[in-house]
Amino acid sequence: MSEPIRSCVGCGRKAGQSELLRFVAKDGLLVSGTTDPGRGAYTCRRLACFERAVSRRAFNRALRQTVRVDQKLTSLYT
């Protein structure tokens, strides 16, 4: 069985699910969630992709709701 392919909401690159970071909306706040239920949005493991997704409101589109983005999430990329 092969790994599911997902797209980065920042740059659009397609990659295996394990290569990307997954985010979900929890109570209107964007959180990192590999096992959380619900709709997920993925980014590459590059800070530039995360920042681009935030500036283009790609998380809101992918998760189909308005989410607040905590800047502490950038620590996942260091």
VOROSE-410382 format. One record per residue (C-alpha): residue in three letters; y, x, z. Coordinates in nm, 3 decimals, padded with zeros to 5 digits. Layout:
(loro "ALA"; (Y; X; Z)),
...
END
This chain:
(loro "MET"; (00.000; 00.000; 00.000)),
(loro "SER"; (00.338; 00.143; -00.099)),
(loro "GLU"; (00.655; 00.142; 00.106)),
(loro "PRO"; (00.920; -00.129; 00.040)),
(loro "ILE"; (01.218; -00.016; -00.167)),
(loro "ARG"; (01.566; -00.096; -00.035)),
(loro "SER"; (01.918; -00.033; -00.165)),
(loro "CYS"; (02.200; 00.145; 00.016)),
(loro "VAL"; (02.496; -00.095; 00.061)),
(loro "GLY"; (02.732; 00.205; 00.039)),
(loro "CYS"; (02.630; 00.378; -00.284)),
(loro "GLY"; (02.365; 00.148; -00.433)),
(loro "ARG"; (02.092; 00.414; -00.444)),
(loro "LYS"; (01.740; 00.276; -00.417)),
(loro "ALA"; (01.502; 00.449; -00.176)),
(loro "GLY"; (01.201; 00.389; 00.043)),
(loro "GLN"; (01.271; 00.192; 00.360)),
(loro "SER"; (01.193; 00.492; 00.584)),
(loro "GLU"; (01.461; 00.707; 00.414)),
(loro "LEU"; (01.740; 00.462; 00.501)),
(loro "LEU"; (01.906; 00.341; 00.821)),
(loro "ARG"; (01.881; -00.034; 00.888)),
(loro "PHE"; (02.153; -00.246; 01.044)),
(loro "VAL"; (02.146; -00.608; 01.159)),
(loro "ALA"; (02.404; -00.851; 01.296)),
(loro "LYS"; (02.363; -00.939; 01.662)),
(loro "ASP"; (02.616; -01.189; 01.803)),
(loro "GLY"; (02.866; -01.098; 01.529)),
(loro "LEU"; (02.840; -00.724; 01.596)),
(loro "LEU"; (02.677; -00.471; 01.362)),
(loro "VAL"; (02.395; -00.287; 01.539)),
(loro "SER"; (02.135; -00.035; 01.432)),
(loro "GLY"; (01.805; -00.218; 01.433)),
(loro "THR"; (01.481; -00.088; 01.289)),
(loro "THR"; (01.268; -00.356; 01.452)),
(loro "ASP"; (01.520; -00.637; 01.514)),
(loro "PRO"; (01.443; -00.964; 01.334)),
(loro "GLY"; (01.664; -01.113; 01.067)),
(loro "ARG"; (01.852; -00.999; 00.765)),
(loro "GLY"; (01.903; -00.625; 00.734)),
(loro "ALA"; (02.149; -00.402; 00.551)),
(loro "TYR"; (02.060; -00.042; 00.472)),
(loro "THR"; (02.257; 00.278; 00.417)),
(loro "CYS"; (02.161; 00.630; 00.315)),
(loro "ARG"; (02.157; 00.884; 00.595)),
(loro "ARG"; (02.500; 01.009; 00.486)),
(loro "LEU"; (02.819; 00.923; 00.677)),
(loro "ALA"; (03.004; 00.878; 00.346)),
(loro "CYS"; (02.776; 00.586; 00.253)),
(loro "PHE"; (02.834; 00.416; 00.590)),
(loro "GLU"; (03.213; 00.457; 00.564)),
(loro "ARG"; (03.213; 00.328; 00.208)),
(loro "ALA"; (03.009; 00.023; 00.309)),
(loro "VAL"; (03.256; -00.050; 00.592)),
(loro "SER"; (03.564; -00.012; 00.370)),
(loro "ARG"; (03.415; -00.233; 00.095)),
(loro "ARG"; (03.291; -00.496; 00.347)),
(loro "ALA"; (02.940; -00.448; 00.211)),
(loro "PHE"; (02.780; -00.522; 00.549)),
(loro "ASN"; (02.944; -00.866; 00.554)),
(loro "ARG"; (02.810; -00.940; 00.205)),
(loro "ALA"; (02.459; -00.808; 00.267)),
(loro "LEU"; (02.420; -00.982; 00.602)),
(loro "ARG"; (02.591; -01.301; 00.477)),
(loro "GLN"; (02.823; -01.319; 00.776)),
(loro "THR"; (03.133; -01.149; 00.913)),
(loro "VAL"; (03.042; -00.864; 01.147)),
(loro "ARG"; (03.249; -00.633; 01.364)),
(loro "VAL"; (03.167; -00.267; 01.307)),
(loro "ASP"; (03.173; -00.041; 01.613)),
(loro "GLN"; (03.291; 00.308; 01.518)),
(loro "LYS"; (03.034; 00.453; 01.761)),
(loro "LEU"; (02.773; 00.381; 01.493)),
(loro "THR"; (02.899; 00.689; 01.309)),
(loro "SER"; (02.717; 00.899; 01.572)),
(loro "LEU"; (02.389; 00.800; 01.402)),
(loro "TYR"; (02.484; 01.022; 01.109)),
(loro "THR"; (02.538; 01.354; 01.289)),
END
